[in-house]
Amino acid sequence: MIKTSMLILDKRLELGTKYKKTCEKFISKVFLESQLETAFDVLLHYEPDLILISDSFANDFSDITQKIKIFTQNYRPTIVYISKSDLIDDKLKALENGADDYLSEPISTEELQARIKAHFRRIIETNVSETTNFYGNKLSMVVLKRSISESKPYSILLITLDNFEPYKEIYGSIAADKVMQTYAAIINSSLTDNDFLGQLSSSEFLVITSIEKAEKIAAYLVFAFDTVAEKFYSEKDAKNHFILRKNDNSTEEKIGLVKTKIAIVKNEQKKYTNIKTLLNDLLATLKLTKNQKKSSYAVDRIKFPTNECIENTNYNDTIAIIEPDASLCFLLATTAQMQGYKASQHDYSDEIIEKFHQKQPAVVILDMGDTEHKEGLDLCRKIKSDRCLSTTKIILTSNLHNKEEIMNCGADIYLPKPYDLITIYSWIAKLIKDFNY
């Protein structure tokens, strides 16, 4: 449900109340103000979509519209002027001074409703996504601000699609639109008329709902999306559970399947006074889902046991290098240290997992090994299957060029030999950033 709002400026109590009751039949929130000072406070804190101004004020209409512009710099409300005059000159003057429409009194209830509905129809139609037909970012932010201003219990869900852009790049815009439309239908099916659903970007949705329903909606969306996700891929990609994206420098990057990540923030304990703080909390909560291989959701801030895994409280820029070519291994380590990274050299020993438990590397540069033994593939599987090390990023290098076998063992990047240092360290910078996100 779109939470529409309207402000009526009228010093006449009887007529103003009549207009208010008329519009409340189809508008979520209608304010009636007889003083400009209190009206401007409503503009500042609630940002109504439409302002109906009567000619009952002593102030000139142009003065009122100029003051309104000061309080509405971040958005543009529709302004309708209603007057006892039916003169063409008065109509033209009002329209020239900022009015979007001019109504003459007396006006019937039916005409007033029809005129106001027409303006709201335009407001909504110009703020919807072409792909999903949901309300866009601008209108979603306004509705979010109104929810905060009302100080009623609510939950906010930030719903995202992870790996959506790589999917769009490889499968194309038509396929990506199909994914978005399917998920939009799933989200819409989980909501009622009392909920709000908006689209913030091509892969982000915003839901405002009750505190009681939030987690039930999130759990349903996670289950429903994972049920249909593989249907958007080829049989091969669905079986592998990843796609390969080729880069200009001959590397191939492994991208997981599209999944949904959901953050939930409630105003039960923390009362929000501005959108920025609320959005920051949503993004912080969303980070709690980053290590999940499948779709997941998080509520506020989840506390994990401190003794289960390595705690990465500081920025981790450690690189572990496992390269049988001693000269190349030394060159990689030296270059890493020159660029400010902490680099260490290792071999394929059985104790390597235990060493990584003591100090988890952000990135491992790992050679695949020879054709017969393929020690690198085995070690890659061990790292990725280890509960505490699964988030470590792995660049697997090889001169054997069996990319499908390499990617199926869990590597994040496949880098065929020979490679140049510029290429590998550009990937290291990206992977370290991803690890610490």
PyMOL commands that set and color helices and strands:
alter all, ss='L'
color gray80, all
select helices_A, chain A and resi 13-23+36-46+61-71+88-96+109-125+137-150+164-171+173-189+214-232+235-240+275-289+326-338+352-358+375-385+403-408+421-435
alter helices_A, ss='H'
color red, helices_A
select strands_A, chain A and resi 5-9+29-33+50-54+78-83+101-104+155-162+196-201+204-209+242-246+252-256+259-266+296-299+318-322+342-346+363-367+393-398+413-416
alter strands_A, ss='S'
color yellow, strands_A
deselect
rebuild
show_as cartoon
